[in-house]
Amino acid sequence: GSIIQNDLWGQLVNEPRVAAIKFANFNIDDQQNTDDSEKYFNSKADYYKQVFNKVNTLNVPPSWLDIHKQIIADLQTLAINHGALNQMTEDPLKAILAMENLISVYQNVQPILVTITQKIKENNLKPLNGQLWSLINSLTNGF
């Protein structure tokens, strides 16, 4: 619960906006902006590798296995594509494709959250309280 809530979804809430800004900074003729964006994407790649390692070691009930596999796949995509974005100056085409892949993951967040919320309710589980759970409820229309 807390790894997914804090380490993953907590990070993804503002990431699409920030990633888009950092990606756009590559098109500005300013080495400081380029360096800043490269550092950002590199740190995000490392971060998502760490979260992947945590999530990958979790034991999950069989009824949660499909969603667990989807989260693991999305974490791999996040780590790989943030790393590719870090290489924008060396391989712009690779970075553009990486940004498209990230957009796909960002769009997949809400359906995953809906599934998690439904499973929590179906199994009468008690979710962790907090701002993020309130946000998830608002994003999923309280499923």
N, CA, C and O of each residue as an XYZ file, in Angstrom:
572
protein
N       0.785     -1.200      0.000
C       0.000      0.000      0.000
C       0.827      1.265      0.000
O       0.647      2.113     -0.874
N       1.737      1.418      0.963
C       2.451      2.696      1.055
C       3.466      2.867     -0.064
O       3.718      3.996     -0.487
N       4.059      1.778     -0.561
C       5.005      1.907     -1.681
C       4.268      2.438     -2.900
O       4.727      3.367     -3.565
N       3.121      1.836     -3.184
C       2.338      2.269     -4.338
C       1.812      3.680     -4.129
O       1.905      4.520     -5.024
N       1.258      3.941     -2.944
C       0.659      5.246     -2.689
C       1.699      6.352     -2.661
O       1.521      7.383     -3.310
N       2.770      6.157     -1.927
C       3.745      7.240     -1.746
C       4.825      7.264     -2.822
O       5.091      8.308     -3.419
N       5.444      6.116     -3.068
C       6.589      6.083     -3.972
C       6.200      6.178     -5.442
O       6.949      6.730     -6.249
N       5.038      5.645     -5.792
C       4.660      5.644     -7.198
C       3.628      6.717     -7.527
O       3.945      7.679     -8.227
N       2.411      6.571     -7.040
C       1.356      7.510     -7.428
C       1.630      8.914     -6.914
O       1.295      9.894     -7.579
N       2.233      9.019     -5.741
C       2.563     10.338     -5.217
C       3.501     11.097     -6.142
O       3.405     12.317     -6.272
N       4.403     10.375     -6.779
C       5.333     10.989     -7.729
C       4.655     11.335     -9.052
O       4.986     12.339     -9.682
N       3.709     10.504     -9.466
C       3.097     10.675    -10.780
C       2.056     11.781    -10.856
O       1.640     12.162    -11.950
N       1.630     12.300     -9.716
C       0.567     13.299     -9.719
C       0.950     14.524    -10.553
O       0.173     14.957    -11.405
N       2.124     15.079    -10.321
C       2.545     16.288    -11.039
C       3.533     16.011    -12.165
O       3.915     16.923    -12.899
N       3.939     14.774    -12.300
C       5.008     14.486    -13.251
C       4.707     14.827    -14.711
O       5.588     15.365    -15.380
N       3.518     14.547    -15.242
C       3.313     14.877    -16.658
C       3.596     16.349    -16.978
O       4.212     16.660    -17.997
N       3.146     17.236    -16.113
C       3.375     18.673    -16.339
C       4.857     19.007    -16.271
O       5.382     19.710    -17.134
N       5.526     18.502    -15.246
C       6.953     18.800    -15.067
C       7.773     18.180    -16.198
O       8.679     18.822    -16.730
N       7.461     16.940    -16.565
C       8.203     16.272    -17.643
C       8.046     17.034    -18.958
O       9.005     17.164    -19.720
N       6.848     17.535    -19.224
C       6.630     18.304    -20.456
C       7.467     19.579    -20.464
O       8.030     19.946    -21.495
N       7.551     20.249    -19.330
C       8.357     21.472    -19.235
C       9.832     21.149    -19.422
O      10.535     21.845    -20.155
N      10.305     20.091    -18.758
C      11.720     19.709    -18.881
C      12.039     19.279    -20.306
O      13.121     19.570    -20.816
N      11.100     18.585    -20.954
C      11.290     18.171    -22.339
C      11.374     19.392    -23.253
O      12.225     19.451    -24.139
N      10.495     20.359    -23.036
C      10.506     21.584    -23.842
C      11.791     22.374    -23.642
O      12.227     23.078    -24.553
N      12.407     22.270    -22.464
C      13.654     22.987    -22.195
C      14.786     22.560    -23.115
O      15.733     23.320    -23.320
N      14.705     21.354    -23.675
C      15.736     20.916    -24.616
C      15.733     21.761    -25.886
O      16.756     21.872    -26.563
N      14.584     22.357    -26.211
C      14.465     23.149    -27.434
C      14.868     24.603    -27.239
O      14.850     25.389    -28.186
N      15.228     24.958    -26.020
C      15.673     26.317    -25.737
C      17.193     26.315    -25.808
O      17.848     25.444    -25.236
N      17.739     27.277    -26.501
C      19.191     27.334    -26.681
C      19.855     27.883    -25.417
O      20.362     29.004    -25.389
N      19.833     27.050    -24.376
C      20.388     27.442    -23.093
C      20.959     26.187    -22.435
O      20.213     25.286    -22.051
N      22.265     26.134    -22.308
C      22.917     24.938    -21.783
C      22.482     24.625    -20.353
O      22.393     23.456    -19.979
N      22.213     25.642    -19.560
C      21.761     25.417    -18.181
C      20.425     24.674    -18.164
O      20.239     23.743    -17.381
N      19.499     25.087    -19.029
C      18.207     24.397    -19.114
C      18.387     22.958    -19.577
O      17.742     22.050    -19.054
N      19.256     22.751    -20.550
C      19.530     21.400    -21.049
C      20.123     20.536    -19.944
O      19.691     19.400    -19.742
N      21.102     21.064    -19.234
C      21.725     20.314    -18.140
C      20.710     19.990    -17.049
O      20.691     18.879    -16.518
N      19.868     20.965    -16.721
C      18.839     20.769    -15.709
C      17.866     19.661    -16.120
O      17.502     18.813    -15.306
N      17.452     19.675    -17.374
C      16.534     18.651    -17.870
C      17.190     17.276    -17.864
O      16.560     16.291    -17.481
N      18.443     17.203    -18.281
C      19.149     15.922    -18.273
C      19.260     15.365    -16.854
O      19.062     14.170    -16.635
N      19.573     16.226    -15.900
C      19.651     15.791    -14.500
C      18.298     15.312    -14.000
O      18.209     14.298    -13.308
N      17.251     16.038    -14.349
C      15.897     15.667    -13.935
C      15.544     14.271    -14.455
O      15.121     13.406    -13.688
N      15.718     14.060    -15.755
C      15.330     12.768    -16.336
C      16.219     11.638    -15.836
O      15.748     10.515    -15.657
N      17.485     11.920    -15.611
C      18.383     10.908    -15.066
C      17.966     10.517    -13.646
O      17.932      9.335    -13.306
N      17.649     11.518    -12.825
C      17.241     11.211    -11.450
C      15.912     10.456    -11.426
O      15.715      9.580    -10.583
N      15.001     10.783    -12.339
C      13.727     10.074    -12.417
C      13.937      8.623    -12.864
O      13.279      7.714    -12.358
N      14.848      8.412    -13.807
C      15.144      7.039    -14.256
C      15.664      6.215    -13.078
O      15.224      5.084    -12.868
N      16.593      6.776    -12.314
C      17.129      6.081    -11.137
C      16.032      5.835    -10.104
O      15.953      4.756     -9.517
N      15.204      6.825     -9.891
C      14.123      6.712     -8.905
C      13.172      5.565     -9.267
O      12.847      4.728     -8.426
N      12.735      5.540    -10.525
C      11.785      4.505    -10.922
C      12.415      3.110    -10.938
O      11.711      2.117    -10.756
N      13.713      3.023    -11.150
C      14.394      1.726    -11.015
C      14.324      1.250     -9.568
O      14.095      0.069     -9.309
N      14.519      2.162     -8.634
C      14.445      1.808     -7.213
C      13.031      1.370     -6.820
O      12.859      0.386     -6.101
N      12.028      2.102     -7.292
C      10.644      1.739     -6.979
C      10.312      0.392     -7.631
O       9.649     -0.447     -7.022
N      10.771      0.190     -8.860
C      10.569     -1.099     -9.527
C      11.123     -2.230     -8.664
O      10.456     -3.244     -8.465
N      12.333     -2.059     -8.157
C      12.938     -3.102     -7.328
C      12.110     -3.382     -6.078
O      11.976     -4.536     -5.671
N      11.557     -2.342     -5.469
C      10.695     -2.534     -4.288
C       9.423     -3.287     -4.645
O       9.059     -4.263     -3.989
N       8.756     -2.824     -5.689
C       7.463     -3.401     -6.073
C       7.643     -4.828     -6.584
O       6.803     -5.693     -6.335
N       8.726     -5.065     -7.291
C       8.971     -6.380     -7.871
C       9.175     -7.457     -6.804
O       8.953     -8.637     -7.073
N       9.588     -7.072     -5.613
C       9.821     -8.049     -4.543
C       8.591     -8.294     -3.675
O       8.609     -9.169     -2.809
N       7.530     -7.533     -3.897
C       6.318     -7.689     -3.090
C       5.601     -8.994     -3.422
O       5.493     -9.379     -4.587
N       5.117     -9.662     -2.392
C       4.237    -10.813     -2.586
C       2.821    -10.282     -2.677
O       2.379     -9.521     -1.815
N       2.115    -10.678     -3.711
C       0.747    -10.200     -3.890
C      -0.206    -11.386     -3.984
O       0.169    -12.449     -4.480
N      -1.419    -11.208     -3.517
C      -2.418    -12.277     -3.650
C      -2.711    -12.539     -5.129
O      -2.577    -11.633     -5.951
N      -3.103    -13.752     -5.475
C      -3.391    -14.084     -6.881
C      -4.400    -13.137     -7.531
O      -4.294    -12.842     -8.721
N      -5.368    -12.664     -6.765
C      -6.386    -11.777     -7.342
C      -5.831    -10.397     -7.713
O      -6.478     -9.641     -8.438
N      -4.645    -10.074     -7.220
C      -4.007     -8.791     -7.513
C      -2.855     -8.936     -8.511
O      -2.210     -7.941     -8.842
N      -2.588    -10.133     -8.991
C      -1.415    -10.380     -9.819
C      -1.430     -9.601    -11.130
O      -0.394     -9.077    -11.538
N      -2.581     -9.512    -11.799
C      -2.649     -8.779    -13.073
C      -2.306     -7.306    -12.896
O      -1.538     -6.746    -13.678
N      -2.869     -6.682    -11.873
C      -2.596     -5.260    -11.641
C      -1.143     -5.069    -11.222
O      -0.513     -4.075    -11.582
N      -0.616     -6.022    -10.462
C       0.785     -5.966    -10.044
C       1.706     -6.024    -11.269
O       2.670     -5.265    -11.362
N       1.405     -6.918    -12.192
C       2.202     -7.024    -13.425
C       2.128     -5.740    -14.243
O       3.126     -5.306    -14.818
N       0.938     -5.132    -14.293
C       0.788     -3.876    -15.036
C       1.617     -2.763    -14.400
O       2.252     -1.979    -15.105
N       1.611     -2.694    -13.083
C       2.395     -1.673    -12.384
C       3.883     -1.899    -12.624
O       4.625     -0.942    -12.846
N       4.324     -3.146    -12.582
C       5.731     -3.453    -12.841
C       6.116     -3.053    -14.267
O       7.172     -2.459    -14.489
N       5.253     -3.383    -15.228
C       5.528     -3.008    -16.620
C       5.597     -1.487    -16.772
O       6.471     -0.969    -17.467
N       4.676     -0.776    -16.122
C       4.694      0.688    -16.195
C       5.942      1.269    -15.537
O       6.499      2.252    -16.024
N       6.379      0.671    -14.442
C       7.607      1.141    -13.784
C       8.815      0.944    -14.685
O       9.687      1.810    -14.753
N       8.873     -0.186    -15.374
C       9.969     -0.413    -16.322
C       9.928      0.633    -17.432
O      10.957      1.186    -17.818
N       8.736      0.892    -17.934
C       8.584      1.896    -18.984
C       9.011      3.269    -18.493
O       9.691      4.001    -19.212
N       8.618      3.624    -17.274
C       9.016      4.911    -16.710
C      10.534      5.018    -16.588
O      11.114      6.032    -16.978
N      11.174      3.996    -16.058
C      12.628      4.031    -15.873
C      13.357      4.100    -17.214
O      14.247      4.932    -17.394
N      12.993      3.245    -18.140
C      13.673      3.194    -19.444
C      13.494      4.498    -20.208
O      14.448      5.028    -20.778
N      12.276      5.006    -20.219
C      12.008      6.191    -21.030
C      12.527      7.475    -20.410
O      12.890      8.401    -21.135
N      12.571      7.553    -19.086
C      13.232      8.712    -18.475
C      14.721      8.681    -18.821
O      15.324      9.724    -19.074
N      15.311      7.484    -18.832
C      16.718      7.365    -19.229
C      16.935      7.795    -20.670
O      17.937      8.438    -20.982
N      16.006      7.447    -21.547
C      16.117      7.851    -22.955
C      15.959      9.362    -23.107
O      16.615      9.970    -23.953
N      15.107      9.964    -22.307
C      14.939     11.416    -22.363
C      16.202     12.133    -21.902
O      16.481     13.253    -22.331
N      16.949     11.495    -21.044
C      18.214     12.053    -20.587
C      19.209     12.182    -21.751
O      20.183     12.928    -21.648
N      18.973     11.476    -22.834
C      19.879     11.472    -23.987
C      19.366     12.314    -25.155
O      19.738     12.074    -26.304
N      18.528     13.282    -24.870
C      17.914     14.102    -25.916
C      18.939     14.739    -26.841
O      18.724     14.783    -28.052
N      20.028     15.225    -26.311
C      21.004     15.910    -27.160
C      21.745     14.929    -28.072
O      22.148     15.302    -29.174
N      21.930     13.670    -27.626
C      22.625     12.672    -28.443
C      21.693     11.969    -29.432
O      22.102     11.647    -30.547
N      20.443     11.730    -29.027
C      19.508     10.970    -29.856
C      18.099     11.541    -29.713
O      17.274     11.003    -28.976
N      17.832     12.642    -30.429
C      16.529     13.310    -30.295
C      15.337     12.424    -30.661
O      14.294     12.503    -30.013
N      15.476     11.588    -31.681
C      14.371     10.728    -32.082
C      14.013      9.737    -30.971
O      12.839      9.509    -30.682
N      15.030      9.163    -30.364
C      14.810      8.240    -29.247
C      14.086      8.959    -28.102
O      13.183      8.394    -27.484
N      14.478     10.184    -27.829
C      13.861     10.959    -26.753
C      12.404     11.300    -27.077
O      11.549     11.259    -26.193
N      12.122     11.632    -28.317
C      10.746     11.950    -28.710
C       9.859     10.715    -28.544
O       8.741     10.814    -28.039
N      10.355      9.563    -28.967
C       9.600      8.318    -28.794
C       9.425      7.997    -27.314
O       8.379      7.495    -26.902
N      10.442      8.287    -26.523
C      10.360      8.060    -25.074
C       9.270      8.939    -24.458
O       8.523      8.487    -23.590
N       9.181     10.181    -24.901
C       8.143     11.078    -24.374
C       6.757     10.542    -24.729
O       5.841     10.603    -23.910
N       6.600     10.021    -25.941
C       5.319      9.425    -26.331
C       4.985      8.226    -25.441
O       3.834      8.042    -25.046
N       5.988      7.421    -25.129
C       5.779      6.276    -24.238
C       5.364      6.724    -22.847
O       4.494      6.112    -22.227
N       5.983      7.790    -22.356
C       5.614      8.311    -21.031
C       4.175      8.807    -21.023
O       3.439      8.582    -20.062
N       3.780      9.475    -22.085
C       2.399      9.963    -22.180
C       1.433      8.785    -22.088
O       0.389      8.878    -21.443
N       1.787      7.683    -22.734
C       0.957      6.482    -22.675
C       0.839      5.952    -21.243
O      -0.242      5.550    -20.814
N       1.947      5.954    -20.513
C       1.909      5.513    -19.110
C       1.065      6.469    -18.287
O       0.250      6.037    -17.473
N       1.257      7.771    -18.493
C       0.476      8.757    -17.732
C      -1.026      8.564    -17.984
O      -1.834      8.694    -17.064
N      -1.391      8.254    -19.227
C      -2.799      8.037    -19.554
C      -3.333      6.745    -18.936
O      -4.538      6.608    -18.727
N      -2.453      5.815    -18.650
C      -2.839      4.531    -18.077
C      -3.041      4.609    -16.556
O      -3.583      3.680    -15.956
N      -2.617      5.690    -15.948
C      -2.696      5.804    -14.491
C      -4.128      5.734    -13.990
O      -4.419      4.970    -13.069
N      -5.027      6.511    -14.574
C      -6.394      6.539    -14.055
C      -7.066      5.166    -14.139
O      -7.679      4.755    -13.154
N      -6.989      4.426    -15.264
C      -7.609      3.089    -15.275
C      -7.009      2.144    -14.220
O      -7.730      1.332    -13.640
N      -5.711      2.246    -13.973
C      -5.098      1.415    -12.937
C      -5.631      1.812    -11.565
O      -5.934      0.951    -10.739
N      -5.743      3.097    -11.326
C      -6.283      3.561    -10.053
C      -7.724      3.109     -9.857
O      -8.116      2.760     -8.743
N      -8.516      3.113    -10.926
C      -9.896      2.644    -10.840
C      -9.907      1.165    -10.452
O     -10.683      0.753     -9.589
N      -9.047      0.369    -11.090
C      -8.981     -1.061    -10.781
C      -8.568     -1.290     -9.331
O      -9.149     -2.126     -8.640
N      -7.571     -0.550     -8.876
C      -7.119     -0.688     -7.486
C      -8.251     -0.313     -6.529
O      -8.510     -1.018     -5.554
N      -8.908      0.783     -6.814
C     -10.007      1.240     -5.964
C     -11.127      0.199     -5.926
O     -11.687     -0.075     -4.865
N     -11.451     -0.378     -7.082
C     -12.493     -1.408     -7.127
C     -12.091     -2.632     -6.311
O     -12.912     -3.186     -5.580
N     -10.843     -3.056     -6.430
C     -10.364     -4.220     -5.679
C     -10.375     -3.952     -4.171
O     -10.699     -4.835     -3.376
N     -10.028     -2.757     -3.799
C     -10.068     -2.393     -2.375
C     -11.492     -2.525     -1.850
O     -11.719     -3.092     -0.780
N     -12.442     -2.001     -2.605
C     -13.843     -2.056     -2.164
C     -14.391     -3.478     -2.219
O     -15.099     -3.900     -1.304
N     -14.071     -4.232     -3.291
C     -14.555     -5.611     -3.425
C     -14.073     -6.494     -2.280
O     -14.791     -7.385     -1.826
N     -12.852     -6.238     -1.818
C     -12.255     -7.065     -0.772
C     -12.398     -6.465      0.624
O     -11.806     -6.956      1.584
N     -13.184     -5.406      0.725
C     -13.409     -4.729      2.010
C     -12.100     -4.391      2.724
O     -11.969     -4.583      3.933
N     -11.139     -3.885      1.959
C      -9.856     -3.493      2.536
C      -9.934     -2.056      3.027
O     -10.767     -1.274      2.568
N      -9.082     -1.729      3.939
C      -9.014     -0.366      4.461
C      -7.808      0.325      3.815
O      -6.666     -0.011      4.128
N      -8.050      1.283      2.921
C      -6.931      1.986      2.297
C      -6.244      2.908      3.296
O      -6.818      3.310      4.308
N      -4.999      3.225      2.974
C      -4.291      4.194      3.797
C      -4.980      5.542      3.661
O      -5.303      5.970      2.553
N      -5.203      6.200      4.768
C      -5.812      7.526      4.722
C      -4.766      8.546      4.309
O      -3.563      8.319      4.444
N      -5.230      9.633      3.822
C      -4.316     10.704      3.467
C      -4.777     11.443      2.234
O      -5.787     11.102      1.617
N      -4.010     12.468      1.889
C      -4.353     13.311      0.754
C      -4.350     12.532     -0.549
O      -5.196     12.757     -1.414
N      -3.390     11.606     -0.691
C      -3.310     10.873     -1.943
C      -4.536      9.985     -2.139
O      -5.059      9.892     -3.249
N      -4.996      9.337     -1.079
C      -6.204      8.514     -1.201
C      -7.392      9.389     -1.585
O      -8.231      8.966     -2.380
N      -7.481     10.581     -1.046
C      -8.554     11.506     -1.424
C      -8.447     11.872     -2.900
O      -9.454     11.957     -3.602
N      -7.217     12.089     -3.364
C      -6.997     12.410     -4.777
C      -7.406     11.225     -5.658
O      -8.073     11.407     -6.677
N      -7.005     10.016     -5.266
C      -7.375      8.826     -6.029
C      -8.889      8.710     -6.111
O      -9.439      8.429     -7.176
N      -9.554      8.924     -5.001
C     -11.021      8.866     -4.999
C     -11.617      9.905     -5.949
O     -12.585      9.620     -6.653
N     -11.046     11.096     -5.970
C     -11.588     12.126     -6.861
C     -11.294     11.801     -8.326
O     -12.123     12.069     -9.195
N     -10.107     11.219     -8.610
C      -9.756     10.870     -9.989
C     -10.575      9.693    -10.511
O     -10.819      9.583    -11.712
N     -10.992      8.824     -9.613
C     -11.729      7.635    -10.027
C     -13.230      7.779     -9.782
O     -13.978      6.808     -9.903
N     -13.658      8.962     -9.446
C     -15.076      9.228     -9.144
C     -15.598      8.339     -8.024
O     -16.771      7.965     -8.012
N     -14.724      8.008     -7.090
C     -15.116      7.257     -5.891
C     -15.532      5.830     -6.119
O     -16.314      5.286     -5.339
N     -15.030      5.199     -7.177
C     -15.403      3.802     -7.460
C     -15.321      2.979     -6.239
O     -15.599      1.781     -6.283
